[in-house]
């Protein structure tokens, strides 16, 4: 049971890291577009 719990925790860690990375990339792209004078319209 502990092994399964450890695997699930590791999976959630990877998912959280991927979501944080995606958010960081999205924010940086938005900043770059705004700096070039072409802000994104959502």
Secondary structure, DSSP 8 states (H G I E B T S, - for coil): -HHHHHHHHHHHHHHHHHHHHHHHHHHHHHHHHHHTT-----
